[in-house]
């Protein structure tokens, strides 16, 4: 038992270092046995991956449709990001030329998302992106001759040519059954 400043006896564990002596400092490398904190070792392994392109590329892939926009997301997919800021994009056939011309816009969107210059240039590689492009609606069949004639007769009395053409186009859409705008249902007073 050791007496302290309050003249109390404090129990000491067996094998404890006597008061006044210091334990030798343990090193965290593998040359000395013993336990080490796993977080330190994991941080050393993961730091280059996260600091490099791995973390940025993973976030970019996750948010690709939001960052790039629907039109770019339909034709391209991020494959890899080099340390020099070169983003490798897999691009759908026939879309590389358009994407090449619009590359500054896409680079700006990506860098704006990350808040820094993560991407400096694009490298376009032909291939099919995993996100399928949205299917385009099939246009309805054209009007028959009798329907077109009836529509012309209905709008023939309108003097303004621009208004007549607009109403003829609207009438054609209505007759073909095409819906460009969502239908708005109104409540009727019964």
C-alpha positions in Angstrom: 0.0 0.0 0.0 1.1 3.5 -0.8 0.3 6.5 1.2 -0.9 9.6 -0.7 -1.1 13.2 0.1 -4.3 12.7 2.2 -2.5 10.0 4.2 -4.9 7.4 2.8 -3.7 4.2 1.5 -4.4 3.4 -2.1 -4.4 -0.2 -3.2 -1.9 -1.0 -6.0 -2.4 -3.7 -8.6 0.2 -6.4 -8.8 2.7 -5.7 -11.6 2.0 -1.9 -11.6 4.8 0.5 -12.1 6.1 2.0 -8.9 5.4 5.6 -8.4 7.9 7.9 -9.9 8.9 5.4 -12.7 7.6 5.8 -16.2 6.5 3.0 -18.5 8.4 2.8 -21.8 6.5 4.4 -24.7 5.0 1.8 -27.0 5.5 2.3 -30.7 2.6 1.8 -33.1 4.6 0.0 -35.8 4.8 -3.7 -36.3 8.3 -4.0 -34.9 7.0 -4.2 -31.4 4.3 -6.6 -30.4 1.2 -5.7 -28.5 -2.2 -4.2 -29.3 -2.7 -1.3 -31.6 -5.7 0.8 -32.4 -7.4 -0.5 -35.5 -8.7 2.9 -36.5 -5.2 4.2 -37.0 -4.2 1.4 -39.3 -7.5 1.5 -41.2 -7.1 5.3 -41.6 -3.7 4.8 -43.1 -4.9 2.3 -45.6 -8.1 4.1 -46.6 -6.7 7.7 -46.7 -5.1 7.4 -50.2 -8.2 5.8 -51.6 -10.6 8.4 -50.2 -8.3 11.3 -50.8 -7.6 10.1 -54.4 -10.3 9.6 -57.0 -12.0 6.7 -55.2 -14.3 8.8 -53.0 -15.0 11.4 -55.6 -15.8 8.8 -58.3 -18.1 6.9 -55.9 -20.0 10.0 -55.1 -20.2 11.0 -58.7 -21.6 7.7 -59.8 -24.2 7.8 -57.0 -25.4 11.3 -57.9 -24.7 11.0 -61.7 -28.2 11.7 -62.9 -28.5 14.8 -60.6 -25.0 16.2 -61.4 -24.9 15.6 -65.1 -28.6 16.1 -65.9 -31.0 13.8 -67.6 -29.7 14.4 -71.1 -26.0 13.6 -70.2 -26.9 10.8 -67.8 -28.8 9.0 -70.7 -25.8 8.9 -73.0 -22.7 8.7 -70.7 -21.5 7.0 -67.5 -18.4 7.8 -65.4 -15.9 4.9 -65.5 -12.7 6.2 -63.8 -11.1 9.4 -62.5 -7.4 9.8 -62.9 -5.2 11.7 -60.5 -4.7 14.4 -63.2 -8.4 15.1 -63.2 -9.2 13.2 -66.3 -12.7 11.7 -66.1 -13.2 8.7 -68.3 -16.8 8.5 -69.6 -18.4 5.6 -71.3 -20.5 7.2 -74.1 -23.3 5.7 -76.1 -22.7 5.2 -79.8 -23.2 8.3 -81.9 -23.2 10.7 -79.0 -19.5 11.3 -78.5 -19.3 14.3 -80.8 -22.1 16.1 -79.1 -20.7 15.4 -75.7 -17.3 16.5 -76.8 -18.7 19.9 -77.9 -20.6 20.2 -74.6 -17.7 19.0 -72.4 -17.1 22.4 -70.8 -20.7 22.5 -69.5 -20.5 19.0 -68.1 -17.1 19.7 -66.4 -18.5 22.9 -64.9 -21.5 21.0 -63.5 -19.3 18.3 -61.9 -16.9 20.8 -60.4 -19.8 22.9 -59.1 -21.3 19.8 -57.4 -18.0 19.0 -55.6 -17.2 22.7 -54.9 -13.7 22.4 -56.3 -11.9 21.5 -59.5 -12.2 17.7 -59.3 -12.4 17.2 -63.1 -10.1 18.9 -65.5 -10.9 17.1 -68.8 -13.1 14.3 -70.2 -11.8 11.1 -71.9 -14.6 9.6 -74.0 -14.7 5.9 -74.4 -17.3 4.2 -76.7 -19.7 1.9 -74.9 -23.2 1.5 -73.6 -24.0 3.4 -70.4 -25.8 1.4 -67.7 -28.6 3.9 -67.4 -30.9 3.2 -70.4 -32.0 6.3 -72.3 -35.6 7.2 -71.7 -38.0 5.7 -74.3 -39.4 8.3 -76.7 -43.2 8.3 -77.1 -44.5 7.0 -80.4 -46.2 9.8 -82.2 -49.9 9.1 -82.9 -51.0 8.3 -86.5 -51.6 11.2 -88.8 -55.2 12.5 -89.4 -57.2 10.9 -92.1 -58.2 13.0 -95.1 -61.8 13.6 -93.9 -60.7 14.7 -90.4 -58.1 17.1 -91.9 -60.7 18.6 -94.2 -63.2 19.0 -91.3 -60.5 20.7 -89.2 -59.6 23.1 -92.0 -63.3 24.1 -92.4 -63.6 24.9 -88.7 -60.6 27.2 -88.6 -61.1 28.8 -92.1 -63.2 31.7 -90.7 -60.3 33.0 -88.5 -58.7 36.1 -90.0 -55.3 36.1 -88.1 -53.0 33.6 -89.8 -50.9 32.9 -86.7 -54.0 32.2 -84.6 -55.5 30.1 -87.3 -52.3 27.9 -87.5 -52.1 27.6 -83.7 -55.7 26.5 -83.5 -55.3 24.1 -86.4 -52.3 22.5 -84.6 -54.3 22.3 -81.4 -57.2 20.7 -83.2 -55.0 18.2 -84.8 -53.5 17.2 -81.4 -57.0 16.8 -80.0 -58.3 14.8 -82.9 -55.2 12.4 -82.8 -55.7 11.9 -79.1 -52.2 13.2 -78.3 -51.8 14.6 -74.8 -49.0 17.0 -74.4 -50.2 18.4 -71.1 -51.7 16.5 -68.1 -55.4 16.5 -68.1 -56.9 18.8 -65.5 -60.2 17.7 -64.2 -62.6 20.4 -63.0 -65.3 19.9 -60.4 -68.8 20.4 -61.7 -71.6 21.8 -59.6 -74.3 19.2 -59.5 
